[in-house]
């Protein structure tokens, strides 16, 4: 594949428009501009029936809860299936194109009869129940009804009128976009339109509207262990290209981005490459490739606002070296740290891991290793305030 990381240069200000699946652009305009109810355009809304023959995991397990949003608005949700025919999929070349799934979350008018969207549909929950413990060893091998967790977004809820600043989210390596639901819904409840972007192939599982040659309807991760250096490079390059493709496909400009872990790495590098990104938040992503090569953003500096947010539980030599390299250039880059917290505190696991511990499905050490020992009543609001306050300054509603 063509590298996203050319020799040091000034980022380009010009961008081509790639094609998208027929009908997606019109549907996306309705979702983003509020011209129609927030419903699925080219993919079924989360929670739609159907899926692979494997079906739902057995009911009767622990039912986990996500914290409610804190903003003044209800939140509507819909999904988009975008196809980039100019790229082949790096993980499964037999597909022939690169596809991404996007959830669109935006402030909605209040009303009755709009069901809450599940974090994982039954079709997605079945493979997650099997793959999750391989990708995140702290997770239990059973005892949880992963299809029962509901977000606080509502399918089909009509959006509030008007344009709103757009934020894009890139999840961590191995995670699907669904594991960033709580923070994304909270941001939307405060007035932003939030697009959570999946990166199929390295995400644990991604559900598509249907099957196509080269993949099933639910596509599972090809990565079940720590990535090798070449794999990590492919992950970051693909994620940067995916994010820029979403901007192309939906004709977006002056957006914010935030991402966790490998997603944080990707949004920081995307900020460097693409001037349509006005501000970005890197939630504990390294700024190098495995082997020590600094990314261009760390070598050259950032000229637009970038927040580096980390935890005391994940602070190591690699993080210190790469973040310090960027901070040494000066510019509009700030760093913040959460105490008594672990790497996945920036995700839905901040709320879910303590519930798993309380149910005896996760040990105290596993919970601390994953999200830290701090109470989620402290960490969840802290992460939300950190990200929300940053975008309130740089992309106000």
VEXDREN-2710 file (C-alpha; in Angstrom, 1 decimal):
% VEXDREN-2710
k/r/px/py/pz
1/UNK/0.0/0.0/0.0
2/UNK/1.1/3.6/-0.5
3/UNK/2.6/5.0/2.7
4/UNK/0.7/7.8/4.4
5/UNK/3.9/9.0/5.9
6/UNK/6.0/10.7/3.2
7/UNK/9.3/12.5/3.9
8/UNK/8.9/15.7/6.0
9/UNK/6.9/18.3/4.1
10/UNK/4.2/20.8/4.7
11/UNK/0.8/19.2/4.7
12/UNK/-1.2/19.6/1.5
13/UNK/-4.2/21.9/1.4
14/UNK/-5.9/20.2/-1.6
15/UNK/-7.9/17.0/-1.4
16/UNK/-9.5/14.9/-4.1
17/UNK/-13.1/13.6/-3.7
18/UNK/-13.4/9.8/-3.7
19/UNK/-16.6/8.0/-4.7
20/UNK/-19.0/6.6/-2.2
21/UNK/-21.6/3.9/-2.4
22/UNK/-24.7/5.2/-4.3
23/UNK/-27.1/7.0/-2.1
24/UNK/-24.8/7.4/0.8
25/UNK/-24.0/11.1/0.2
26/UNK/-27.6/12.1/0.1
27/UNK/-28.4/10.2/3.2
28/UNK/-25.4/11.6/4.9
29/UNK/-26.5/15.1/4.1
30/UNK/-29.8/14.5/5.7
31/UNK/-28.1/13.0/8.8
32/UNK/-25.6/15.9/9.2
33/UNK/-27.8/18.8/8.2
34/UNK/-31.0/17.8/9.9
35/UNK/-33.1/17.7/6.8
36/UNK/-34.6/14.3/7.8
37/UNK/-34.9/12.1/10.8
38/UNK/-31.7/10.5/12.0
39/UNK/-32.2/7.0/10.6
40/UNK/-30.0/4.7/8.6
41/UNK/-29.2/5.7/5.0
42/UNK/-27.1/3.0/3.4
43/UNK/-27.0/0.6/6.4
44/UNK/-29.6/-0.5/8.9
45/UNK/-29.7/1.5/12.2
46/UNK/-28.0/-0.2/15.1
47/UNK/-30.5/-2.7/16.5
48/UNK/-32.0/-3.6/13.1
49/UNK/-33.0/-7.2/12.8
50/UNK/-31.0/-9.7/10.9
51/UNK/-27.3/-10.8/10.9
52/UNK/-25.3/-13.9/10.5
53/UNK/-26.6/-17.3/11.3
54/UNK/-24.7/-17.5/14.5
55/UNK/-27.4/-15.4/16.1
56/UNK/-27.4/-13.8/19.6
57/UNK/-25.4/-14.9/22.6
58/UNK/-27.4/-16.8/25.2
59/UNK/-29.6/-14.5/27.2
60/UNK/-29.6/-14.5/31.0
61/UNK/-26.1/-13.2/31.5
62/UNK/-25.1/-10.0/33.3
63/UNK/-26.7/-6.9/31.9
64/UNK/-24.3/-4.0/31.8
65/UNK/-25.3/-0.3/31.9
66/UNK/-23.7/2.8/30.3
67/UNK/-23.8/6.1/32.1
68/UNK/-26.4/8.7/31.0
69/UNK/-25.3/11.7/29.0
70/UNK/-25.1/15.1/30.8
71/UNK/-26.1/17.5/28.1
72/UNK/-29.4/19.3/27.6
73/UNK/-30.3/17.5/24.3
74/UNK/-31.7/14.1/23.5
75/UNK/-29.5/12.2/21.0
76/UNK/-30.6/10.5/17.8
77/UNK/-28.5/7.8/16.0
78/UNK/-28.1/6.5/12.5
79/UNK/-25.5/4.6/10.5
80/UNK/-23.7/5.0/7.2
81/UNK/-21.9/2.5/5.1
82/UNK/-19.3/4.2/3.0
83/UNK/-17.3/2.5/0.2
84/UNK/-14.0/3.8/-1.2
85/UNK/-13.4/2.1/-4.5
86/UNK/-10.0/3.8/-4.9
87/UNK/-8.4/1.6/-2.2
88/UNK/-8.3/-2.1/-1.6
89/UNK/-8.7/-3.5/1.9
90/UNK/-5.3/-4.0/3.4
91/UNK/-6.4/-6.9/5.6
92/UNK/-8.5/-8.9/3.2
93/UNK/-7.6/-7.9/-0.4
94/UNK/-10.3/-10.2/-1.8
95/UNK/-12.9/-7.6/-0.9
96/UNK/-11.6/-5.3/-3.6
97/UNK/-12.6/-2.0/-2.0
98/UNK/-12.2/-0.3/1.4
99/UNK/-15.4/0.0/3.4
100/UNK/-16.1/1.8/6.6
101/UNK/-19.1/1.9/8.9
102/UNK/-20.0/5.2/10.7
103/UNK/-22.5/5.9/13.4
104/UNK/-23.9/9.4/13.3
105/UNK/-25.0/10.9/16.7
106/UNK/-26.6/14.3/16.9
107/UNK/-28.9/16.3/19.1
108/UNK/-32.5/15.3/18.6
109/UNK/-35.9/16.6/19.3
110/UNK/-37.6/15.0/22.3
111/UNK/-40.4/12.6/21.5
112/UNK/-41.8/9.2/22.5
113/UNK/-41.6/5.9/20.7
114/UNK/-37.9/6.0/19.7
115/UNK/-36.1/2.9/21.0
116/UNK/-32.7/3.2/22.6
117/UNK/-29.9/1.9/20.4
118/UNK/-28.0/-1.2/21.7
119/UNK/-24.2/-0.9/22.1
120/UNK/-23.9/-4.2/20.3
121/UNK/-26.6/-5.8/18.1
122/UNK/-27.2/-9.5/18.6
123/UNK/-25.3/-10.2/15.4
124/UNK/-22.3/-8.2/16.6
125/UNK/-22.5/-9.4/20.2
126/UNK/-22.1/-13.1/19.3
127/UNK/-18.6/-12.8/17.8
128/UNK/-17.6/-10.2/20.4
129/UNK/-18.4/-12.6/23.2
130/UNK/-15.8/-15.0/21.7
131/UNK/-13.2/-12.5/20.4
132/UNK/-13.4/-10.0/23.3
133/UNK/-11.4/-12.0/25.8
134/UNK/-8.7/-12.8/23.2
135/UNK/-8.3/-9.1/22.3
136/UNK/-8.7/-7.8/25.9
137/UNK/-7.6/-10.7/28.2
138/UNK/-9.2/-9.0/31.3
139/UNK/-12.6/-9.7/29.9
140/UNK/-14.6/-12.8/31.0
141/UNK/-15.1/-15.8/28.7
142/UNK/-18.8/-15.9/29.6
143/UNK/-21.5/-14.7/31.9
144/UNK/-22.4/-11.5/30.1
145/UNK/-25.3/-10.7/27.8
146/UNK/-23.4/-8.4/25.6
147/UNK/-26.4/-7.7/23.4
148/UNK/-28.4/-6.3/26.4
149/UNK/-26.4/-3.1/26.9
150/UNK/-28.2/0.0/25.7
151/UNK/-26.8/3.3/24.7
152/UNK/-28.6/6.6/25.5
153/UNK/-29.1/7.4/21.8
154/UNK/-32.4/6.7/20.1
155/UNK/-33.0/5.3/16.7
156/UNK/-35.1/7.4/14.4
157/UNK/-35.3/10.4/16.7
158/UNK/-35.7/13.5/14.5
159/UNK/-32.7/15.8/14.7
160/UNK/-32.8/19.4/15.9
161/UNK/-32.5/21.7/12.9
162/UNK/-29.3/23.5/12.0
163/UNK/-25.7/22.9/11.2
164/UNK/-23.5/21.8/14.1
165/UNK/-19.7/21.3/14.5
166/UNK/-18.7/17.8/13.6
167/UNK/-16.4/15.5/15.6
168/UNK/-15.0/12.2/14.3
169/UNK/-13.9/9.4/16.7
170/UNK/-11.4/6.6/15.9
171/UNK/-11.3/3.7/18.4
172/UNK/-8.3/1.9/19.7
173/UNK/-6.7/-1.0/18.0
174/UNK/-8.9/-4.1/18.3
175/UNK/-11.9/-2.1/19.5
176/UNK/-15.0/-1.4/17.5
177/UNK/-16.6/2.1/17.4
178/UNK/-19.3/0.8/19.7
179/UNK/-16.9/0.8/22.7
180/UNK/-16.7/4.6/22.5
181/UNK/-20.5/5.0/22.7
182/UNK/-20.7/6.7/26.1
183/UNK/-18.4/9.6/25.4
184/UNK/-19.8/10.1/21.9
185/UNK/-23.4/10.3/23.1
186/UNK/-22.4/12.7/25.8
187/UNK/-20.7/15.0/23.3
188/UNK/-23.8/14.9/21.1
189/UNK/-26.0/15.7/24.0
190/UNK/-24.1/18.9/24.4
191/UNK/-24.7/19.9/20.8
192/UNK/-22.0/18.4/18.5
193/UNK/-22.6/16.0/15.7
194/UNK/-20.4/13.0/16.4
195/UNK/-19.3/10.4/13.8
196/UNK/-17.8/7.3/15.3
197/UNK/-15.8/5.5/12.6
198/UNK/-15.0/1.8/12.5
199/UNK/-11.8/0.4/10.9
200/UNK/-12.8/-3.0/9.7
201/UNK/-10.1/-5.7/9.9
202/UNK/-8.5/-4.6/13.1
203/UNK/-11.8/-3.8/14.9
204/UNK/-13.0/-6.8/17.0
205/UNK/-16.2/-7.0/14.8
206/UNK/-18.0/-4.7/12.4
207/UNK/-21.5/-5.3/11.2
208/UNK/-22.4/-4.3/7.6
209/UNK/-25.8/-4.0/5.9
210/UNK/-25.2/-7.3/4.0
211/UNK/-22.6/-9.7/2.8
212/UNK/-20.4/-9.0/-0.2
213/UNK/-17.7/-11.1/-2.0
214/UNK/-14.7/-11.5/0.3
215/UNK/-16.5/-10.9/3.6
216/UNK/-19.5/-11.9/5.7
217/UNK/-22.1/-9.5/7.0
218/UNK/-20.3/-9.3/10.4
219/UNK/-16.6/-9.0/9.7
220/UNK/-14.3/-10.1/12.5
221/UNK/-10.8/-8.9/13.4
222/UNK/-7.8/-10.5/11.8
223/UNK/-5.6/-9.4/14.8
224/UNK/-5.8/-11.5/17.9
225/UNK/-2.5/-10.4/19.6
226/UNK/-0.1/-7.6/19.8
227/UNK/0.7/-6.3/16.3
228/UNK/4.1/-6.7/14.7
229/UNK/5.8/-3.5/13.5
230/UNK/4.6/-3.9/9.9
231/UNK/1.1/-4.6/11.1
232/UNK/1.1/-1.5/13.3
233/UNK/2.2/0.7/10.4
234/UNK/-0.6/-0.7/8.3
235/UNK/-3.1/0.0/11.1
236/UNK/-2.1/3.6/11.5
237/UNK/-1.8/4.3/7.7
238/UNK/-5.2/2.7/7.1
239/UNK/-6.9/4.6/9.9
240/UNK/-5.5/8.0/8.7
241/UNK/-6.7/7.1/5.2
242/UNK/-10.2/6.0/6.5
243/UNK/-10.6/9.3/8.5
244/UNK/-9.7/11.4/5.5
245/UNK/-12.0/9.4/3.3
246/UNK/-14.9/10.1/5.6
247/UNK/-14.1/13.8/5.2
248/UNK/-14.0/13.4/1.5
249/UNK/-17.1/11.3/1.2
250/UNK/-19.3/13.6/3.4
251/UNK/-17.7/16.8/2.2
252/UNK/-16.8/17.9/5.6
253/UNK/-14.5/20.8/6.5
254/UNK/-13.3/22.3/9.8
255/UNK/-14.0/19.3/12.0
256/UNK/-12.6/18.0/15.2
257/UNK/-11.2/14.5/15.8
258/UNK/-10.5/12.5/18.8
259/UNK/-9.2/8.9/19.1
260/UNK/-8.1/6.4/21.6
261/UNK/-4.8/4.5/21.5
262/UNK/-4.1/3.6/17.9
263/UNK/-7.0/5.9/17.1
264/UNK/-5.3/8.7/19.0
265/UNK/-2.1/8.1/17.0
266/UNK/-4.2/8.3/13.8
267/UNK/-6.0/11.5/14.6
268/UNK/-2.8/13.2/15.6
269/UNK/-1.2/12.3/12.3
270/UNK/-4.3/13.1/10.4
271/UNK/-4.3/16.6/11.9
272/UNK/-0.8/17.0/10.6
273/UNK/-1.7/15.9/7.1
274/UNK/-5.2/17.4/6.6
275/UNK/-6.0/21.1/7.2
276/UNK/-9.7/20.3/7.3
277/UNK/-9.1/19.1/10.8
278/UNK/-9.3/22.2/13.1
279/UNK/-8.4/20.5/16.4
280/UNK/-7.8/17.0/17.7
281/UNK/-7.5/15.0/20.9
282/UNK/-5.1/12.1/21.2
283/UNK/-6.3/9.8/24.1
284/UNK/-3.1/8.0/24.9
285/UNK/-1.8/7.1/21.5
286/UNK/1.9/6.8/20.8
287/UNK/3.4/9.2/18.3
288/UNK/5.8/6.7/16.6
289/UNK/5.8/3.5/14.7
290/UNK/6.9/0.3/16.5
291/UNK/10.7/0.3/16.2
292/UNK/11.0/4.0/17.3
293/UNK/10.4/6.0/14.1
294/UNK/8.7/9.2/15.1
295/UNK/5.6/10.1/13.1
296/UNK/5.8/13.3/11.0
297/UNK/3.5/15.1/13.5
298/UNK/6.1/14.5/16.3
299/UNK/9.0/15.4/14.1
300/UNK/7.6/18.7/12.8
301/UNK/5.1/20.0/15.4
302/UNK/1.4/20.8/15.3
303/UNK/0.1/24.2/14.1
304/UNK/-3.5/23.6/15.2
305/UNK/-4.8/22.7/18.7
306/UNK/-3.9/19.2/19.8
307/UNK/-4.6/17.7/23.3
308/UNK/-2.5/14.8/24.6
309/UNK/-4.5/13.1/27.3
310/UNK/-3.0/10.2/29.2
311/UNK/-3.2/8.2/32.5
312/UNK/-0.7/7.4/35.2
313/UNK/-1.4/3.7/34.6
314/UNK/-0.1/3.7/31.0
315/UNK/2.8/6.1/31.3
316/UNK/5.9/4.5/29.9
317/UNK/9.2/5.3/28.2
318/UNK/7.7/5.1/24.7
319/UNK/4.9/7.5/25.5
320/UNK/7.3/9.9/27.3
321/UNK/9.7/9.9/24.4
322/UNK/7.2/10.4/21.6
323/UNK/5.0/13.0/23.4
324/UNK/8.0/14.9/24.6
325/UNK/9.3/15.1/21.0
326/UNK/6.1/16.8/19.9
327/UNK/5.9/19.1/23.0
328/UNK/9.4/20.2/22.5
329/UNK/8.3/22.0/19.3
330/UNK/5.9/24.3/21.2
331/UNK/2.8/25.4/19.4
332/UNK/-0.8/24.8/20.4
333/UNK/-0.2/21.4/22.1
334/UNK/-1.2/20.6/25.7
335/UNK/-0.9/17.6/27.9
336/UNK/-3.2/16.3/30.6
337/UNK/-3.0/13.3/32.8
338/UNK/-5.7/11.3/34.8
339/UNK/-4.6/9.8/38.1
340/UNK/-5.5/6.3/39.4
341/UNK/-6.6/5.4/35.8
342/UNK/-5.7/2.9/33.1
343/UNK/-5.5/2.9/29.4
344/UNK/-9.1/1.9/28.7
345/UNK/-10.6/4.6/31.0
346/UNK/-11.2/6.6/27.8
347/UNK/-13.7/4.0/26.5
348/UNK/-16.9/2.4/27.7
349/UNK/-14.8/0.0/29.7
350/UNK/-14.5/2.8/32.3
351/UNK/-18.1/2.1/33.3
352/UNK/-18.3/-1.6/32.3
353/UNK/-15.2/-3.0/34.0
354/UNK/-16.3/-2.1/37.6
355/UNK/-19.6/-3.7/36.9
356/UNK/-17.8/-6.9/35.8
357/UNK/-15.7/-6.8/39.0
358/UNK/-18.8/-6.3/41.2
359/UNK/-20.3/-9.4/39.5
360/UNK/-17.3/-11.5/40.2
361/UNK/-16.4/-11.7/36.5
362/UNK/-13.3/-9.6/36.7
363/UNK/-10.7/-9.4/39.5
364/UNK/-9.6/-6.2/41.1
365/UNK/-6.2/-6.5/39.5
366/UNK/-7.8/-7.0/36.0
367/UNK/-10.1/-4.0/36.5
368/UNK/-7.1/-1.8/37.7
369/UNK/-5.0/-3.0/34.7
370/UNK/-7.7/-2.1/32.3
371/UNK/-9.2/1.2/33.6
372/UNK/-7.5/1.9/36.9
373/UNK/-8.7/1.6/40.5
374/UNK/-10.6/5.0/40.6
375/UNK/-14.3/5.1/40.9
376/UNK/-16.1/5.4/37.5
377/UNK/-18.2/8.2/39.2
378/UNK/-15.0/10.1/39.1
379/UNK/-13.3/8.9/35.9
380/UNK/-16.2/9.0/33.5
381/UNK/-17.1/12.7/34.3
382/UNK/-13.4/13.6/34.2
383/UNK/-12.9/12.2/30.7
384/UNK/-16.1/13.8/29.5
385/UNK/-15.2/17.2/30.8
386/UNK/-11.6/17.0/29.5
387/UNK/-12.7/16.2/25.9
388/UNK/-15.8/18.5/26.0
389/UNK/-13.9/21.5/27.3
390/UNK/-11.3/21.2/24.7
391/UNK/-13.8/21.2/21.8
392/UNK/-15.8/23.9/23.5
393/UNK/-12.8/26.1/23.1
394/UNK/-11.8/25.2/19.6
395/UNK/-15.0/24.1/17.9
396/UNK/-17.8/25.7/20.0
397/UNK/-21.4/24.7/19.5
END
